[in-house]
Amino acid sequence: MKSIFLTTALLLSVTFFSEAQVPGFMGKRASFSLNLNPTPALINQNENNVIIFNIDENSRSTKQNYLAFNYRPQVSFDYLVGKNLSLGIDYKLLTTGTTRAYEEEPEKENDYEHLHNDDVLKGSSLGLHIKYFLHKKSGSIAPIGYYQTLGLEYATLNTYDDKDSDEKLFVNDFKHFILTYEAGKQNVFFNTLLISYGVEFGYAFVPGNFMFEEPQWTIQEESGYNVHRSLFGYYVFSFKLGIGSLLF
């Protein structure tokens, strides 16, 4: 009798602290999505080397267009591990504009001048993220409602003459970690279709030397720091649009 009483008390205590709600929408925890980060080319020129406002003619493309945009296509897989928390993996294609320094034969001895040629920075990244759904604010069940995402990715890139070229201009690829934070909202339509939108902020862990102009830089150093600046500007801020599907 005593053992029955203890067992019943234990079951009641577990029930008291548990929730009847099944994680996920209609029990579905896994989702797949395609994302695009359309962002006005304010900080960095796009893959066509067009920028909205030309601030520095020595380090930015002279081509301007008020409708110039950068994009960052992304494929994501998420799996809910709790009522309001999911883990995911991302694969992104990275493409933006950059500049490459070169020297022109001087008119006078030792009178070299660093000029710039428009190039394209291309590559990809693989990352992991944690997504937290604000179900109390949304009044809904994940993956519906407002969310915040913290991600870490590893990017591998190189520069090319243009967006269609396959010939790398640097012998060694640029490889950097990137930390991202995203805030947005996600909705489910027809029980399976996912639509999301929000904003994303990123920090590329590149050497900070690109922030300063150094006359003693070599051609290779200046070109490398231009790549760092382009990658940093590419990630600083972007909008986020996504479409996907609940899987299982």
C-alpha atoms as an extended CHARMM CRD file, in Angstrom:
* protein
*
       248  EXT
         1         1  MET       CA              0.0000000000        0.0000000000        0.0000000000  PROA      1               0.0000000000
         2         2  LYS       CA              2.8390000000        2.3100000000        0.8910000000  PROA      2               0.0000000000
         3         3  SER       CA              4.6090000000        1.6480000000       -2.4210000000  PROA      3               0.0000000000
         4         4  ILE       CA              1.4000000000        2.3530000000       -4.3730000000  PROA      4               0.0000000000
         5         5  PHE       CA              0.9880000000        5.6720000000       -2.5300000000  PROA      5               0.0000000000
         6         6  LEU       CA              4.5850000000        6.7200000000       -3.2580000000  PROA      6               0.0000000000
         7         7  THR       CA              4.2730000000        5.7590000000       -6.9350000000  PROA      7               0.0000000000
         8         8  THR       CA              1.0260000000        7.7300000000       -7.2850000000  PROA      8               0.0000000000
         9         9  ALA       CA              2.5550000000       10.7790000000       -5.5820000000  PROA      9               0.0000000000
        10        10  LEU       CA              5.5740000000       10.6210000000       -7.9120000000  PROA      10              0.0000000000
        11        11  LEU       CA              3.4110000000       10.4210000000      -11.0360000000  PROA      11              0.0000000000
        12        12  LEU       CA              1.2830000000       13.3420000000       -9.8570000000  PROA      12              0.0000000000
        13        13  SER       CA              4.3600000000       15.4790000000       -9.2190000000  PROA      13              0.0000000000
        14        14  VAL       CA              5.7340000000       14.7350000000      -12.6940000000  PROA      14              0.0000000000
        15        15  THR       CA              2.3630000000       15.5860000000      -14.2330000000  PROA      15              0.0000000000
        16        16  PHE       CA              2.2460000000       18.8560000000      -12.3210000000  PROA      16              0.0000000000
        17        17  PHE       CA              5.5210000000       20.0690000000      -13.8120000000  PROA      17              0.0000000000
        18        18  SER       CA              4.9540000000       18.7190000000      -17.3360000000  PROA      18              0.0000000000
        19        19  GLU       CA              2.9800000000       20.2630000000      -20.1850000000  PROA      19              0.0000000000
        20        20  ALA       CA              0.5030000000       18.4310000000      -22.3510000000  PROA      20              0.0000000000
        21        21  GLN       CA              1.4610000000       20.4620000000      -25.4040000000  PROA      21              0.0000000000
        22        22  VAL       CA              3.3880000000       18.4530000000      -27.9930000000  PROA      22              0.0000000000
        23        23  PRO       CA              6.4320000000       20.3690000000      -29.3150000000  PROA      23              0.0000000000
        24        24  GLY       CA              6.0080000000       21.5960000000      -32.8720000000  PROA      24              0.0000000000
        25        25  PHE       CA              3.0510000000       22.5810000000      -35.0340000000  PROA      25              0.0000000000
        26        26  MET       CA              0.6620000000       19.6080000000      -35.1540000000  PROA      26              0.0000000000
        27        27  GLY       CA              3.5150000000       17.5370000000      -33.7520000000  PROA      27              0.0000000000
        28        28  LYS       CA              5.9060000000       18.4060000000      -36.5950000000  PROA      28              0.0000000000
        29        29  ARG       CA              9.3380000000       19.4230000000      -35.3780000000  PROA      29              0.0000000000
        30        30  ALA       CA             11.5400000000       19.4460000000      -38.5000000000  PROA      30              0.0000000000
        31        31  SER       CA             11.4940000000       22.1560000000      -41.1630000000  PROA      31              0.0000000000
        32        32  PHE       CA             13.3770000000       23.0930000000      -44.3110000000  PROA      32              0.0000000000
        33        33  SER       CA             13.6530000000       26.6390000000      -45.6700000000  PROA      33              0.0000000000
        34        34  LEU       CA             15.2070000000       28.7350000000      -48.4220000000  PROA      34              0.0000000000
        35        35  ASN       CA             16.2820000000       32.2190000000      -47.3730000000  PROA      35              0.0000000000
        36        36  LEU       CA             17.4280000000       35.3170000000      -49.2000000000  PROA      36              0.0000000000
        37        37  ASN       CA             19.0290000000       38.3640000000      -47.6200000000  PROA      37              0.0000000000
        38        38  PRO       CA             18.1800000000       41.3250000000      -49.8860000000  PROA      38              0.0000000000
        39        39  THR       CA             20.0870000000       44.3460000000      -48.6300000000  PROA      39              0.0000000000
        40        40  PRO       CA             20.6670000000       47.7780000000      -50.2230000000  PROA      40              0.0000000000
        41        41  ALA       CA             24.3160000000       48.1400000000      -51.3080000000  PROA      41              0.0000000000
        42        42  LEU       CA             25.0440000000       50.9680000000      -48.8970000000  PROA      42              0.0000000000
        43        43  ILE       CA             28.0610000000       49.5880000000      -47.0640000000  PROA      43              0.0000000000
        44        44  ASN       CA             29.5290000000       47.4040000000      -49.7830000000  PROA      44              0.0000000000
        45        45  GLN       CA             29.1360000000       47.2680000000      -53.5570000000  PROA      45              0.0000000000
        46        46  ASN       CA             27.2230000000       44.3090000000      -54.9910000000  PROA      46              0.0000000000
        47        47  GLU       CA             28.4770000000       41.4970000000      -57.2490000000  PROA      47              0.0000000000
        48        48  ASN       CA             28.1190000000       43.8210000000      -60.2460000000  PROA      48              0.0000000000
        49        49  ASN       CA             30.3460000000       46.3240000000      -58.4120000000  PROA      49              0.0000000000
        50        50  VAL       CA             27.5510000000       48.8560000000      -58.1230000000  PROA      50              0.0000000000
        51        51  ILE       CA             27.0200000000       50.8360000000      -54.9280000000  PROA      51              0.0000000000
        52        52  ILE       CA             24.2350000000       53.2280000000      -53.9290000000  PROA      52              0.0000000000
        53        53  PHE       CA             26.5020000000       56.0530000000      -52.7650000000  PROA      53              0.0000000000
        54        54  ASN       CA             30.1550000000       56.2940000000      -53.7590000000  PROA      54              0.0000000000
        55        55  ILE       CA             31.8910000000       57.5620000000      -50.6180000000  PROA      55              0.0000000000
        56        56  ASP       CA             35.5380000000       56.8140000000      -51.3970000000  PROA      56              0.0000000000
        57        57  GLU       CA             36.6350000000       56.6970000000      -55.0200000000  PROA      57              0.0000000000
        58        58  ASN       CA             39.9380000000       55.0630000000      -54.0790000000  PROA      58              0.0000000000
        59        59  SER       CA             38.3580000000       52.0090000000      -52.5110000000  PROA      59              0.0000000000
        60        60  ARG       CA             34.8210000000       51.7330000000      -53.8290000000  PROA      60              0.0000000000
        61        61  SER       CA             33.3620000000       51.1840000000      -57.2540000000  PROA      61              0.0000000000
        62        62  THR       CA             32.5650000000       54.3950000000      -59.1310000000  PROA      62              0.0000000000
        63        63  LYS       CA             29.3760000000       52.8140000000      -60.5190000000  PROA      63              0.0000000000
        64        64  GLN       CA             26.2670000000       53.9870000000      -58.6580000000  PROA      64              0.0000000000
        65        65  ASN       CA             22.6360000000       52.9210000000      -58.7150000000  PROA      65              0.0000000000
        66        66  TYR       CA             20.0340000000       53.7360000000      -56.0720000000  PROA      66              0.0000000000
        67        67  LEU       CA             18.4820000000       50.2770000000      -56.5910000000  PROA      67              0.0000000000
        68        68  ALA       CA             21.7120000000       48.2980000000      -56.0770000000  PROA      68              0.0000000000
        69        69  PHE       CA             21.2830000000       45.2800000000      -53.7800000000  PROA      69              0.0000000000
        70        70  ASN       CA             23.4120000000       42.5390000000      -52.2270000000  PROA      70              0.0000000000
        71        71  TYR       CA             22.0020000000       39.0210000000      -51.7300000000  PROA      71              0.0000000000
        72        72  ARG       CA             22.9510000000       36.0160000000      -49.6150000000  PROA      72              0.0000000000
        73        73  PRO       CA             21.0480000000       32.8030000000      -50.5680000000  PROA      73              0.0000000000
        74        74  GLN       CA             20.7310000000       30.3080000000      -47.7230000000  PROA      74              0.0000000000
        75        75  VAL       CA             19.4230000000       26.7800000000      -47.1670000000  PROA      75              0.0000000000
        76        76  SER       CA             18.4530000000       25.8770000000      -43.5870000000  PROA      76              0.0000000000
        77        77  PHE       CA             17.2800000000       22.8210000000      -41.6960000000  PROA      77              0.0000000000
        78        78  ASP       CA             15.7200000000       23.2300000000      -38.2240000000  PROA      78              0.0000000000
        79        79  TYR       CA             14.6000000000       20.7590000000      -35.5930000000  PROA      79              0.0000000000
        80        80  LEU       CA             12.6310000000       21.6630000000      -32.4660000000  PROA      80              0.0000000000
        81        81  VAL       CA             14.2680000000       20.2480000000      -29.3690000000  PROA      81              0.0000000000
        82        82  GLY       CA             11.7650000000       21.7970000000      -26.9650000000  PROA      82              0.0000000000
        83        83  LYS       CA              8.6130000000       23.8480000000      -26.7420000000  PROA      83              0.0000000000
        84        84  ASN       CA             10.2790000000       27.0410000000      -27.9360000000  PROA      84              0.0000000000
        85        85  LEU       CA             13.8340000000       26.1020000000      -28.9150000000  PROA      85              0.0000000000
        86        86  SER       CA             15.2300000000       24.6740000000      -32.1300000000  PROA      86              0.0000000000
        87        87  LEU       CA             18.6820000000       23.8050000000      -33.4530000000  PROA      87              0.0000000000
        88        88  GLY       CA             19.6210000000       24.1780000000      -37.0860000000  PROA      88              0.0000000000
        89        89  ILE       CA             22.2710000000       23.9850000000      -39.7730000000  PROA      89              0.0000000000
        90        90  ASP       CA             22.8070000000       26.5330000000      -42.5740000000  PROA      90              0.0000000000
        91        91  TYR       CA             24.5600000000       26.5840000000      -45.9270000000  PROA      91              0.0000000000
        92        92  LYS       CA             25.0330000000       29.9790000000      -47.5950000000  PROA      92              0.0000000000
        93        93  LEU       CA             26.3240000000       31.1900000000      -50.9460000000  PROA      93              0.0000000000
        94        94  LEU       CA             28.3450000000       34.3880000000      -50.5700000000  PROA      94              0.0000000000
        95        95  THR       CA             28.7780000000       36.8830000000      -53.4160000000  PROA      95              0.0000000000
        96        96  THR       CA             29.6360000000       40.5630000000      -53.2090000000  PROA      96              0.0000000000
        97        97  GLY       CA             31.9210000000       43.1360000000      -54.7750000000  PROA      97              0.0000000000
        98        98  THR       CA             35.4580000000       44.0440000000      -53.7490000000  PROA      98              0.0000000000
        99        99  THR       CA             38.4620000000       45.9350000000      -55.1280000000  PROA      99              0.0000000000
       100       100  ARG       CA             41.9690000000       44.7890000000      -56.0090000000  PROA      100             0.0000000000
       101       101  ALA       CA             44.9600000000       47.1120000000      -55.8280000000  PROA      101             0.0000000000
       102       102  TYR       CA             47.5230000000       47.3150000000      -58.6300000000  PROA      102             0.0000000000
       103       103  GLU       CA             50.3380000000       49.6440000000      -59.6550000000  PROA      103             0.0000000000
       104       104  GLU       CA             50.7060000000       51.5750000000      -62.8660000000  PROA      104             0.0000000000
       105       105  GLU       CA             54.1210000000       52.3100000000      -64.3720000000  PROA      105             0.0000000000
       106       106  PRO       CA             55.1480000000       55.6170000000      -62.7520000000  PROA      106             0.0000000000
       107       107  GLU       CA             55.9730000000       58.7260000000      -64.7580000000  PROA      107             0.0000000000
       108       108  LYS       CA             58.7230000000       59.5080000000      -62.2560000000  PROA      108             0.0000000000
       109       109  GLU       CA             61.0640000000       57.1920000000      -60.3630000000  PROA      109             0.0000000000
       110       110  ASN       CA             59.5840000000       55.8190000000      -57.1010000000  PROA      110             0.0000000000
       111       111  ASP       CA             56.3050000000       57.5540000000      -57.8800000000  PROA      111             0.0000000000
       112       112  TYR       CA             54.0880000000       54.4730000000      -57.7200000000  PROA      112             0.0000000000
       113       113  GLU       CA             50.3740000000       54.9230000000      -57.1560000000  PROA      113             0.0000000000
       114       114  HSD       CA             47.9960000000       52.2050000000      -55.9670000000  PROA      114             0.0000000000
       115       115  LEU       CA             45.0330000000       52.0220000000      -58.3120000000  PROA      115             0.0000000000
       116       116  HSD       CA             42.0100000000       49.7440000000      -57.9510000000  PROA      116             0.0000000000
       117       117  ASN       CA             40.2320000000       47.2270000000      -60.1080000000  PROA      117             0.0000000000
       118       118  ASP       CA             36.7030000000       45.9250000000      -59.4780000000  PROA      118             0.0000000000
       119       119  ASP       CA             36.5960000000       42.2410000000      -58.5080000000  PROA      119             0.0000000000
       120       120  VAL       CA             34.0110000000       39.8470000000      -57.0990000000  PROA      120             0.0000000000
       121       121  LEU       CA             34.2910000000       38.0680000000      -53.7560000000  PROA      121             0.0000000000
       122       122  LYS       CA             32.6930000000       34.5990000000      -53.9510000000  PROA      122             0.0000000000
       123       123  GLY       CA             32.4660000000       31.6030000000      -51.6700000000  PROA      123             0.0000000000
       124       124  SER       CA             30.2480000000       29.7420000000      -49.2420000000  PROA      124             0.0000000000
       125       125  SER       CA             29.7550000000       29.1510000000      -45.5410000000  PROA      125             0.0000000000
       126       126  LEU       CA             28.5180000000       26.3570000000      -43.3180000000  PROA      126             0.0000000000
       127       127  GLY       CA             27.0840000000       27.1160000000      -39.9000000000  PROA      127             0.0000000000
       128       128  LEU       CA             25.0070000000       26.1300000000      -36.8960000000  PROA      128             0.0000000000
       129       129  HSD       CA             22.3490000000       28.1670000000      -35.1220000000  PROA      129             0.0000000000
       130       130  ILE       CA             20.0740000000       28.2220000000      -32.0910000000  PROA      130             0.0000000000
       131       131  LYS       CA             16.5810000000       29.6500000000      -32.5950000000  PROA      131             0.0000000000
       132       132  TYR       CA             14.4440000000       30.7420000000      -29.6490000000  PROA      132             0.0000000000
       133       133  PHE       CA             10.7150000000       31.3650000000      -30.1590000000  PROA      133             0.0000000000
       134       134  LEU       CA              9.0700000000       34.0720000000      -28.0380000000  PROA      134             0.0000000000
       135       135  HSD       CA              5.8440000000       32.0920000000      -27.5660000000  PROA      135             0.0000000000
       136       136  LYS       CA              4.6080000000       34.3040000000      -24.7130000000  PROA      136             0.0000000000
       137       137  LYS       CA              4.8250000000       37.3840000000      -26.9200000000  PROA      137             0.0000000000
       138       138  SER       CA              3.4320000000       35.5970000000      -29.9720000000  PROA      138             0.0000000000
       139       139  GLY       CA              0.6860000000       33.6990000000      -28.1720000000  PROA      139             0.0000000000
       140       140  SER       CA              1.3500000000       30.7640000000      -30.4690000000  PROA      140             0.0000000000
       141       141  ILE       CA              3.2420000000       27.4950000000      -30.7140000000  PROA      141             0.0000000000
       142       142  ALA       CA              6.6580000000       27.1400000000      -32.3530000000  PROA      142             0.0000000000
       143       143  PRO       CA              7.5640000000       27.4210000000      -35.1650000000  PROA      143             0.0000000000
       144       144  ILE       CA              4.8840000000       30.1290000000      -35.4160000000  PROA      144             0.0000000000
       145       145  GLY       CA              5.5700000000       33.5900000000      -34.0570000000  PROA      145             0.0000000000
       146       146  TYR       CA              8.4400000000       35.8690000000      -33.1730000000  PROA      146             0.0000000000
       147       147  TYR       CA             11.9050000000       34.3880000000      -32.8360000000  PROA      147             0.0000000000
       148       148  GLN       CA             15.5580000000       35.2540000000      -32.2180000000  PROA      148             0.0000000000
       149       149  THR       CA             18.4700000000       33.3350000000      -33.7090000000  PROA      149             0.0000000000
       150       150  LEU       CA             22.1360000000       33.1810000000      -32.7800000000  PROA      150             0.0000000000
       151       151  GLY       CA             24.4310000000       31.5530000000      -35.3230000000  PROA      151             0.0000000000
       152       152  LEU       CA             28.0800000000       30.8070000000      -36.0030000000  PROA      152             0.0000000000
       153       153  GLU       CA             29.3720000000       29.9870000000      -39.4660000000  PROA      153             0.0000000000
       154       154  TYR       CA             32.6860000000       29.3060000000      -41.1650000000  PROA      154             0.0000000000
       155       155  ALA       CA             33.1960000000       30.9950000000      -44.5270000000  PROA      155             0.0000000000
       156       156  THR       CA             35.6420000000       30.1540000000      -47.3220000000  PROA      156             0.0000000000
       157       157  LEU       CA             36.0820000000       32.7630000000      -50.0740000000  PROA      157             0.0000000000
       158       158  ASN       CA             38.3140000000       34.0380000000      -52.8450000000  PROA      158             0.0000000000
       159       159  THR       CA             38.2420000000       36.8670000000      -55.3700000000  PROA      159             0.0000000000
       160       160  TYR       CA             37.5120000000       36.6220000000      -59.1060000000  PROA      160             0.0000000000
       161       161  ASP       CA             37.5310000000       38.9720000000      -62.0910000000  PROA      161             0.0000000000
       162       162  ASP       CA             33.7370000000       38.8650000000      -62.2910000000  PROA      162             0.0000000000
       163       163  LYS       CA             30.7880000000       36.8480000000      -60.9960000000  PROA      163             0.0000000000
       164       164  ASP       CA             31.0370000000       34.3340000000      -63.8690000000  PROA      164             0.0000000000
       165       165  SER       CA             34.7790000000       33.6830000000      -63.5560000000  PROA      165             0.0000000000
       166       166  ASP       CA             36.1500000000       30.4630000000      -62.0090000000  PROA      166             0.0000000000
       167       167  GLU       CA             39.7960000000       31.5270000000      -61.7880000000  PROA      167             0.0000000000
       168       168  LYS       CA             40.8610000000       32.4460000000      -58.2530000000  PROA      168             0.0000000000
       169       169  LEU       CA             43.0050000000       35.5720000000      -57.9020000000  PROA      169             0.0000000000
       170       170  PHE       CA             44.5130000000       34.6240000000      -54.5270000000  PROA      170             0.0000000000
       171       171  VAL       CA             46.5440000000       31.4440000000      -54.1020000000  PROA      171             0.0000000000
       172       172  ASN       CA             45.0640000000       30.8170000000      -50.6460000000  PROA      172             0.0000000000
       173       173  ASP       CA             41.3820000000       31.1380000000      -49.7960000000  PROA      173             0.0000000000
       174       174  PHE       CA             40.1680000000       33.5430000000      -47.1410000000  PROA      174             0.0000000000
       175       175  LYS       CA             38.6890000000       31.6070000000      -44.2070000000  PROA      175             0.0000000000
       176       176  HSD       CA             36.8560000000       33.3630000000      -41.3770000000  PROA      176             0.0000000000
       177       177  PHE       CA             34.3110000000       32.7190000000      -38.6460000000  PROA      177             0.0000000000
       178       178  ILE       CA             31.1670000000       34.8590000000      -38.6690000000  PROA      178             0.0000000000
       179       179  LEU       CA             28.7660000000       35.4620000000      -35.7790000000  PROA      179             0.0000000000
       180       180  THR       CA             25.1680000000       36.3590000000      -36.6560000000  PROA      180             0.0000000000
       181       181  TYR       CA             22.0850000000       37.4940000000      -34.7620000000  PROA      181             0.0000000000
       182       182  GLU       CA             18.6260000000       37.4290000000      -36.3400000000  PROA      182             0.0000000000
       183       183  ALA       CA             15.2490000000       38.6750000000      -35.1470000000  PROA      183             0.0000000000
       184       184  GLY       CA             12.0510000000       38.0140000000      -37.0540000000  PROA      184             0.0000000000
       185       185  LYS       CA              8.6620000000       36.3890000000      -37.3110000000  PROA      185             0.0000000000
       186       186  GLN       CA              7.5280000000       33.1220000000      -38.8720000000  PROA      186             0.0000000000
       187       187  ASN       CA              4.0620000000       32.0140000000      -39.9750000000  PROA      187             0.0000000000
       188       188  VAL       CA              2.5910000000       28.6990000000      -41.1310000000  PROA      188             0.0000000000
       189       189  PHE       CA              0.0480000000       28.5540000000      -43.9610000000  PROA      189             0.0000000000
       190       190  PHE       CA             -1.9220000000       25.5220000000      -45.1730000000  PROA      190             0.0000000000
       191       191  ASN       CA             -0.4320000000       23.5340000000      -42.2690000000  PROA      191             0.0000000000
       192       192  THR       CA              2.9330000000       23.0880000000      -44.0270000000  PROA      192             0.0000000000
       193       193  LEU       CA              4.0650000000       26.2950000000      -45.7660000000  PROA      193             0.0000000000
       194       194  LEU       CA              6.5140000000       28.4460000000      -43.7610000000  PROA      194             0.0000000000
       195       195  ILE       CA              6.9560000000       32.1610000000      -44.4520000000  PROA      195             0.0000000000
       196       196  SER       CA              9.4690000000       34.1810000000      -42.4260000000  PROA      196             0.0000000000
       197       197  TYR       CA             10.8440000000       37.7100000000      -42.4210000000  PROA      197             0.0000000000
       198       198  GLY       CA             13.1700000000       39.7410000000      -40.2260000000  PROA      198             0.0000000000
       199       199  VAL       CA             16.5830000000       41.3710000000      -39.9750000000  PROA      199             0.0000000000
       200       200  GLU       CA             20.0600000000       39.9550000000      -39.4480000000  PROA      200             0.0000000000
       201       201  PHE       CA             23.2350000000       41.4670000000      -38.0110000000  PROA      201             0.0000000000
       202       202  GLY       CA             26.6140000000       39.8690000000      -38.5320000000  PROA      202             0.0000000000
       203       203  TYR       CA             30.1870000000       40.2310000000      -37.3680000000  PROA      203             0.0000000000
       204       204  ALA       CA             32.9490000000       38.7650000000      -39.5200000000  PROA      204             0.0000000000
       205       205  PHE       CA             36.0900000000       37.9810000000      -37.5210000000  PROA      205             0.0000000000
       206       206  VAL       CA             38.5490000000       39.5230000000      -39.9720000000  PROA      206             0.0000000000
       207       207  PRO       CA             41.7380000000       41.4650000000      -39.1280000000  PROA      207             0.0000000000
       208       208  GLY       CA             40.7760000000       45.0320000000      -38.2090000000  PROA      208             0.0000000000
       209       209  ASN       CA             43.5780000000       46.5710000000      -40.2720000000  PROA      209             0.0000000000
       210       210  PHE       CA             41.1710000000       47.2790000000      -43.1200000000  PROA      210             0.0000000000
       211       211  MET       CA             39.7580000000       50.1840000000      -41.0860000000  PROA      211             0.0000000000
       212       212  PHE       CA             42.9710000000       52.1790000000      -41.4220000000  PROA      212             0.0000000000
       213       213  GLU       CA             44.8390000000       53.4240000000      -44.4790000000  PROA      213             0.0000000000
       214       214  GLU       CA             48.5190000000       52.5290000000      -44.3370000000  PROA      214             0.0000000000
       215       215  PRO       CA             50.8310000000       54.0460000000      -47.0070000000  PROA      215             0.0000000000
       216       216  GLN       CA             53.3830000000       51.2570000000      -46.4750000000  PROA      216             0.0000000000
       217       217  TRP       CA             50.9590000000       48.4920000000      -47.4830000000  PROA      217             0.0000000000
       218       218  THR       CA             52.1120000000       46.3210000000      -50.3430000000  PROA      218             0.0000000000
       219       219  ILE       CA             49.8010000000       45.6000000000      -53.2770000000  PROA      219             0.0000000000
       220       220  GLN       CA             48.9810000000       42.1750000000      -51.8490000000  PROA      220             0.0000000000
       221       221  GLU       CA             48.2750000000       43.5390000000      -48.3610000000  PROA      221             0.0000000000
       222       222  GLU       CA             45.9900000000       46.2710000000      -49.6210000000  PROA      222             0.0000000000
       223       223  SER       CA             44.0590000000       43.8260000000      -51.7990000000  PROA      223             0.0000000000
       224       224  GLY       CA             43.6960000000       41.4530000000      -48.8420000000  PROA      224             0.0000000000
       225       225  TYR       CA             42.4430000000       44.1790000000      -46.5240000000  PROA      225             0.0000000000
       226       226  ASN       CA             39.9350000000       45.2400000000      -49.1880000000  PROA      226             0.0000000000
       227       227  VAL       CA             38.5910000000       41.6710000000      -49.0790000000  PROA      227             0.0000000000
       228       228  HSD       CA             38.3070000000       41.8810000000      -45.2800000000  PROA      228             0.0000000000
       229       229  ARG       CA             36.4420000000       45.1740000000      -45.5360000000  PROA      229             0.0000000000
       230       230  SER       CA             34.0890000000       43.8230000000      -48.1860000000  PROA      230             0.0000000000
       231       231  LEU       CA             33.2390000000       40.7060000000      -46.1740000000  PROA      231             0.0000000000
       232       232  PHE       CA             32.7320000000       42.7590000000      -43.0120000000  PROA      232             0.0000000000
       233       233  GLY       CA             30.4120000000       45.2130000000      -44.7920000000  PROA      233             0.0000000000
       234       234  TYR       CA             28.5510000000       42.3850000000      -46.5070000000  PROA      234             0.0000000000
       235       235  TYR       CA             27.5050000000       40.9180000000      -43.1480000000  PROA      235             0.0000000000
       236       236  VAL       CA             26.9510000000       44.0000000000      -40.9600000000  PROA      236             0.0000000000
       237       237  PHE       CA             23.2310000000       44.2700000000      -41.6940000000  PROA      237             0.0000000000
       238       238  SER       CA             20.7080000000       42.5750000000      -43.9570000000  PROA      238             0.0000000000
       239       239  PHE       CA             17.0080000000       41.9190000000      -44.3050000000  PROA      239             0.0000000000
       240       240  LYS       CA             15.7770000000       38.3400000000      -44.1570000000  PROA      240             0.0000000000
       241       241  LEU       CA             13.0830000000       36.7040000000      -46.2820000000  PROA      241             0.0000000000
       242       242  GLY       CA             12.3980000000       32.9800000000      -46.2210000000  PROA      242             0.0000000000
       243       243  ILE       CA             10.0450000000       30.3280000000      -47.5320000000  PROA      243             0.0000000000
       244       244  GLY       CA              9.9960000000       26.7110000000      -46.4510000000  PROA      244             0.0000000000
       245       245  SER       CA              8.0320000000       23.6800000000      -45.3870000000  PROA      245             0.0000000000
       246       246  LEU       CA              7.3420000000       21.5740000000      -42.3090000000  PROA      246             0.0000000000
       247       247  LEU       CA              8.7210000000       18.0780000000      -42.8830000000  PROA      247             0.0000000000
       248       248  PHE       CA              7.8930000000       15.7450000000      -40.0020000000  PROA      248             0.0000000000
